[in-house]
Structure formats: structure tokens, C-alpha cells
Amino acid sequence: MAIYLFQGAYTSEAWAAQIRNPQNRVAHVQPVIEGQGGKLLSVYYAFGEYDLVAIVEFPDHVSASAVTLALAGGGAFKAQKTTVLLSIEEGLEAMRRASGTGYRPPGS
């Protein structure tokens, strides 16, 4: 299973709707994630460029893409960003493999 960082920035209309009728949106999104074989690991409101941050696990990139596309199509976010995360172990393995690729930068 792959881990993803999802970041979303709500539209002003989405904020207005939530202020009028506050509700836990996790309860609405969690079944969508689980329907694609995923698991919502954590969710936070955030200050800054993005209003919402979530860590989500999916079995593959297609499943993750299906959910992010559905969220994008819903219209509540003016911007969203999904980042694939590697565990420390996966990152170290990638570094080990990179050292053995034989790649040479231009001019060397």
C-alpha cells in the first residue's frame, strides 16, 4: 500500500456552507476512500496555502487518483495537491539503487 499526502484549499463558497452548517466532512469522505480500497490515516485543518491536510493509504496510484479526481470534480476545492510519500526505508532503498544506476551528469 502506498501513502499519500493530500492538501486541499476550499473555495469561499465551501467555507460559507460549512460555517452555515458545520459538519465533520471526514464522515462523508471516508467511505469514498474505503470504496477504493484506501484508508484515511489522519486529517487536519491547516493555516496557510492549504486548508486541509490528510494522510491516506491506497493500494495503488489509480485508486488514489480516482478519489482525488472525484474530490476535484465536486467543486469544494479551489486547489488541491497530492504527493506520494515514501517511508524512510523506501527512501534509503531508492538511494541505494540510485548509486548503482551508472548515471553520469552532463559534462562528466
Backbone as CSV, one residue per row, in Angstrom:
resi,resn,N_x,N_y,N_z,CA_x,CA_y,CA_z,C_x,C_y,C_z
1,MET,0.855,-1.184,0.000,0.000,0.000,0.000,0.894,1.238,0.000
2,ALA,0.493,2.218,-0.781,1.231,3.470,-0.874,0.568,4.528,0.014
3,ILE,1.389,5.441,0.520,0.912,6.516,1.385,0.955,7.820,0.588
4,TYR,-0.084,8.651,0.756,-0.204,9.906,0.029,-0.502,11.044,0.996
5,LEU,0.033,12.201,0.686,-0.298,13.435,1.377,-1.268,14.189,0.476
6,PHE,-2.461,14.463,0.973,-3.445,15.251,0.235,-3.545,16.615,0.898
7,GLN,-3.518,17.678,0.077,-3.695,19.031,0.569,-4.794,19.683,-0.262
8,GLY,-5.716,20.349,0.407,-6.810,20.988,-0.303,-7.085,22.386,0.221
9,ALA,-7.408,23.286,-0.689,-7.794,24.651,-0.345,-9.252,24.841,-0.746
10,TYR,-10.102,25.092,0.240,-11.530,25.259,-0.016,-11.833,26.552,-0.767
11,THR,-12.904,26.536,-1.549,-13.423,27.765,-2.156,-14.118,28.570,-1.064
12,SER,-14.336,29.858,-1.323,-15.060,30.676,-0.337,-16.487,30.169,-0.167
13,GLU,-17.080,29.645,-1.248,-18.438,29.094,-1.159,-18.466,27.857,-0.257
14,ALA,-17.448,27.020,-0.353,-17.395,25.824,0.501,-17.238,26.215,1.965
15,TRP,-16.399,27.224,2.235,-16.265,27.699,3.619,-17.587,28.267,4.122
16,ALA,-18.264,29.049,3.298,-19.541,29.644,3.707,-20.558,28.562,4.048
17,ALA,-20.607,27.510,3.242,-21.537,26.403,3.502,-21.189,25.698,4.807
18,GLN,-19.913,25.533,5.073,-19.501,24.857,6.308,-19.738,25.725,7.538
19,ILE,-19.601,27.038,7.381,-19.866,27.943,8.500,-21.364,27.951,8.821
20,ARG,-22.199,27.937,7.778,-23.655,27.887,7.992,-24.080,26.581,8.639
21,ASN,-23.429,25.494,8.257,-23.817,24.165,8.731,-22.555,23.328,8.996
22,PRO,-21.859,23.585,10.134,-20.632,22.845,10.417,-20.903,21.341,10.493
23,GLN,-20.046,20.584,9.832,-20.173,19.133,9.877,-18.808,18.495,9.658
24,ASN,-18.663,17.318,10.182,-17.420,16.572,10.027,-17.394,15.952,8.631
25,ARG,-16.644,16.546,7.724,-16.584,16.066,6.345,-15.867,14.721,6.228
26,VAL,-15.101,14.359,7.243,-14.429,13.051,7.236,-15.466,11.940,7.115
27,ALA,-16.579,12.103,7.784,-17.640,11.096,7.731,-18.180,10.916,6.314
28,HIS,-18.079,11.957,5.486,-18.559,11.878,4.111,-17.499,11.339,3.151
29,VAL,-16.235,11.636,3.442,-15.142,11.271,2.541,-14.589,9.884,2.839
30,GLN,-14.612,9.482,4.086,-14.040,8.183,4.463,-14.631,7.009,3.671
31,PRO,-15.949,6.918,3.493,-16.494,5.810,2.701,-16.042,5.835,1.236
32,VAL,-15.815,7.034,0.714,-15.324,7.165,-0.663,-13.916,6.581,-0.761
33,ILE,-13.074,6.916,0.203,-11.699,6.399,0.249,-11.716,4.887,0.424
34,GLU,-12.507,4.410,1.361,-12.577,2.966,1.619,-13.144,2.208,0.425
35,GLY,-14.027,2.837,-0.334,-14.600,2.211,-1.514,-13.565,1.933,-2.600
36,GLN,-12.439,2.642,-2.523,-11.347,2.424,-3.472,-10.213,1.620,-2.828
37,GLY,-10.515,0.982,-1.700,-9.515,0.153,-1.021,-8.553,0.924,-0.156
38,GLY,-8.846,2.204,0.093,-7.946,3.050,0.864,-8.299,3.130,2.328
39,LYS,-7.419,3.820,3.059,-7.618,4.026,4.484,-7.169,5.441,4.828
40,LEU,-8.052,6.184,5.483,-7.739,7.530,5.928,-6.957,7.429,7.231
41,LEU,-5.699,7.846,7.225,-4.841,7.697,8.398,-4.942,8.887,9.344
42,SER,-5.024,10.103,8.792,-5.183,11.297,9.627,-5.629,12.473,8.765
43,VAL,-6.323,13.420,9.407,-6.820,14.617,8.724,-6.672,15.796,9.678
44,TYR,-6.265,16.945,9.107,-6.090,18.150,9.908,-6.556,19.369,9.123
45,TYR,-7.119,20.355,9.833,-7.272,21.680,9.252,-5.902,22.335,9.374
46,ALA,-5.593,23.248,8.450,-4.274,23.861,8.448,-4.376,25.346,8.129
47,PHE,-3.429,26.113,8.622,-3.290,27.516,8.254,-2.299,27.596,7.100
48,GLY,-2.511,28.535,6.202,-1.566,28.713,5.110,-2.216,28.506,3.763
49,GLU,-1.420,28.058,2.808,-1.875,27.900,1.426,-2.998,26.872,1.297
50,TYR,-2.961,25.843,2.111,-3.978,24.786,2.073,-4.736,24.763,3.397
51,ASP,-6.038,24.492,3.303,-6.913,24.500,4.473,-7.042,23.135,5.127
52,LEU,-6.752,22.106,4.373,-6.965,20.736,4.829,-5.764,19.888,4.421
53,VAL,-5.313,19.046,5.346,-4.203,18.129,5.071,-4.635,16.745,5.531
54,ALA,-4.417,15.739,4.685,-4.776,14.366,5.042,-3.654,13.422,4.631
55,ILE,-3.460,12.409,5.420,-2.552,11.314,5.083,-3.447,10.112,4.799
56,VAL,-3.294,9.554,3.583,-4.186,8.497,3.122,-3.359,7.356,2.542
57,GLU,-3.828,6.145,2.752,-3.174,4.954,2.215,-4.075,4.361,1.135
58,PHE,-3.493,4.032,-0.015,-4.233,3.404,-1.109,-3.438,2.223,-1.648
59,PRO,-4.127,1.257,-2.240,-3.420,0.102,-2.783,-2.599,0.424,-4.030
60,ASP,-2.963,1.519,-4.741,-2.242,1.855,-5.972,-2.553,3.290,-6.372
61,HIS,-1.800,3.792,-7.359,-1.981,5.172,-7.819,-3.334,5.394,-8.485
62,VAL,-3.861,4.394,-9.149,-5.156,4.547,-9.823,-6.262,4.781,-8.795
63,SER,-6.236,4.042,-7.701,-7.235,4.224,-6.638,-7.126,5.612,-6.024
64,ALA,-5.893,6.051,-5.762,-5.678,7.392,-5.211,-6.166,8.447,-6.194
65,SER,-5.870,8.252,-7.469,-6.294,9.210,-8.489,-7.809,9.274,-8.610
66,ALA,-8.480,8.134,-8.508,-9.938,8.113,-8.608,-10.565,8.986,-7.527
67,VAL,-10.056,8.889,-6.312,-10.612,9.693,-5.216,-10.265,11.161,-5.390
68,THR,-9.035,11.476,-5.740,-8.677,12.887,-5.903,-9.426,13.528,-7.069
69,LEU,-9.665,12.770,-8.123,-10.465,13.288,-9.230,-11.907,13.543,-8.798
70,ALA,-12.460,12.623,-8.013,-13.825,12.808,-7.517,-13.912,14.060,-6.646
71,LEU,-12.917,14.268,-5.789,-12.905,15.466,-4.941,-12.765,16.729,-5.786
72,ALA,-11.897,16.682,-6.782,-11.715,17.845,-7.664,-12.993,18.163,-8.417
73,GLY,-13.685,17.146,-8.857,-14.927,17.339,-9.599,-16.075,17.833,-8.754
74,GLY,-15.967,17.682,-7.442,-17.037,18.108,-6.548,-17.166,19.614,-6.420
75,GLY,-16.087,20.342,-6.698,-16.150,21.801,-6.692,-15.887,22.485,-5.365
76,ALA,-15.642,21.751,-4.280,-15.419,22.386,-2.980,-13.999,22.932,-2.828
77,PHE,-13.063,22.428,-3.653,-11.676,22.871,-3.548,-11.312,23.771,-4.716
78,LYS,-10.662,24.894,-4.410,-10.131,25.750,-5.477,-8.755,25.271,-5.901
79,ALA,-8.101,24.513,-5.032,-6.790,23.927,-5.347,-6.621,22.673,-4.506
80,GLN,-5.950,21.706,-5.082,-5.613,20.504,-4.320,-4.314,19.946,-4.855
81,LYS,-3.629,19.219,-3.992,-2.320,18.682,-4.333,-2.189,17.324,-3.674
82,THR,-1.714,16.351,-4.419,-1.490,15.015,-3.879,-0.022,14.662,-4.088
83,THR,0.631,14.216,-3.021,2.044,13.872,-3.048,2.225,12.438,-2.595
84,VAL,2.951,11.648,-3.376,3.278,10.276,-2.972,4.369,10.357,-1.908
85,LEU,4.178,9.642,-0.809,5.156,9.633,0.281,5.883,8.296,0.318
86,LEU,7.175,8.347,0.624,7.982,7.139,0.805,8.342,7.017,2.273
87,SER,8.328,5.805,2.780,8.828,5.586,4.135,10.339,5.845,4.126
88,ILE,10.931,6.013,5.285,12.379,6.193,5.371,13.086,5.008,4.730
89,GLU,12.595,3.811,5.003,13.205,2.608,4.427,13.144,2.627,2.905
90,GLU,11.991,3.031,2.354,11.855,3.119,0.900,12.791,4.176,0.323
91,GLY,12.921,5.294,1.006,13.836,6.342,0.560,15.280,5.868,0.549
92,LEU,15.671,5.143,1.608,17.036,4.601,1.667,17.273,3.594,0.545
93,GLU,16.287,2.753,0.267,16.418,1.797,-0.825,16.547,2.517,-2.161
94,ALA,15.785,3.580,-2.344,15.889,4.370,-3.575,17.291,4.959,-3.714
95,MET,17.862,5.438,-2.619,19.224,5.979,-2.658,20.237,4.900,-3.018
96,ARG,20.064,3.717,-2.424,20.969,2.600,-2.746,20.891,2.267,-4.236
97,ARG,19.683,2.189,-4.737,19.509,1.879,-6.162,20.063,2.986,-7.049
98,ALA,19.868,4.239,-6.645,20.368,5.363,-7.432,21.886,5.308,-7.568
99,SER,22.549,4.883,-6.511,24.020,4.840,-6.555,24.522,3.803,-7.559
100,GLY,23.712,2.831,-7.918,24.126,1.781,-8.837,23.601,1.929,-10.239
101,THR,22.972,3.071,-10.560,22.385,3.223,-11.891,23.403,3.498,-12.987
102,GLY,24.550,4.042,-12.609,25.536,4.383,-13.614,25.289,5.730,-14.270
103,TYR,24.317,6.485,-13.785,24.017,7.793,-14.365,25.212,8.731,-14.183
104,ARG,25.492,9.495,-15.245,26.544,10.498,-15.214,25.939,11.820,-15.643
105,PRO,26.104,12.883,-14.841,25.545,14.186,-15.221,26.260,14.748,-16.453
106,PRO,25.609,15.678,-17.136,26.231,16.284,-18.309,27.592,16.890,-17.948
107,GLY,28.539,16.720,-18.858,29.873,17.287,-18.667,30.816,16.420,-17.864
108,SER,30.360,15.239,-17.462,31.287,14.398,-16.680,31.774,13.223,-17.497
